[in-house]
Amino acid sequence: MKLFTKTICPKCMWVKTEIQQAGLEVEIINIDHNETEKQRLIDAGFLTVPVLEHEGKFIGDVNEIISHIELVHQ
């Protein structure tokens, strides 16, 4: 799993906390410091973060991300 974030992003911090509490392994990608991954998100149709990528699928809605984390954690 990859979580795309920005340096200052309260929703990103919330999602990161949920992932840590679930004990899941995730690669954190800060798009403020990674122009290639930022462009990849834009190309996929996302203009905001957080975005979770899992098994080739992008999830951009925070509530869906949290639900997905809960499903994966089970």
C-alpha positions in Angstrom: 0.0 0.0 0.0 1.1 3.6 -0.7 -0.3 6.7 1.0 0.1 9.9 -0.8 0.3 12.9 1.5 1.4 16.5 1.8 3.6 18.1 4.5 0.7 20.1 6.0 -2.5 18.0 5.8 -4.7 17.3 8.8 -6.6 14.5 6.9 -3.4 12.9 5.9 -2.2 12.9 9.5 -5.6 11.3 10.6 -5.2 8.5 7.9 -1.6 7.9 8.9 -2.7 7.5 12.5 -5.4 5.0 11.5 -2.9 3.0 9.5 -0.4 2.9 12.4 -3.1 1.9 14.9 -4.1 -0.9 12.5 -0.5 -2.0 12.4 -0.4 -2.0 8.6 2.7 -1.6 6.4 2.4 1.4 4.1 4.8 3.4 2.0 4.3 7.2 2.7 4.8 9.4 -0.3 4.9 13.1 0.3 4.0 14.7 -3.0 5.5 18.0 -1.8 8.9 16.3 -2.2 8.2 13.9 -5.1 7.2 15.6 -8.4 7.0 12.2 -10.3 4.5 10.7 -7.9 2.6 14.0 -7.7 2.2 13.9 -11.5 1.1 10.3 -11.3 -1.7 11.3 -9.0 -2.8 14.1 -11.2 -2.7 11.8 -14.2 -5.0 9.4 -12.3 -7.4 12.3 -11.8 -6.6 13.3 -8.2 -6.0 16.9 -7.2 -6.1 16.5 -3.4 -4.6 14.1 -0.8 -4.7 11.8 1.1 -4.9 9.1 -1.6 -4.4 5.5 -0.8 -3.1 3.1 -3.5 -3.7 -0.6 -2.9 -3.4 -3.4 -5.4 -3.4 -0.8 -8.3 -6.6 0.9 -7.1 -6.6 4.5 -6.0 -8.9 5.7 -3.2 -9.2 9.4 -2.6 -12.2 9.7 -0.3 -11.1 9.8 3.4 -14.0 7.8 4.6 -13.4 5.1 2.0 -9.7 5.1 2.9 -10.6 4.5 6.6 -13.1 1.7 5.6 -10.5 0.1 3.4 -7.9 0.2 6.2 -10.5 -1.6 8.5 -11.1 -4.2 5.9 -7.4 -4.9 5.3 -6.8 -5.0 9.0 -9.3 -7.8 9.7 
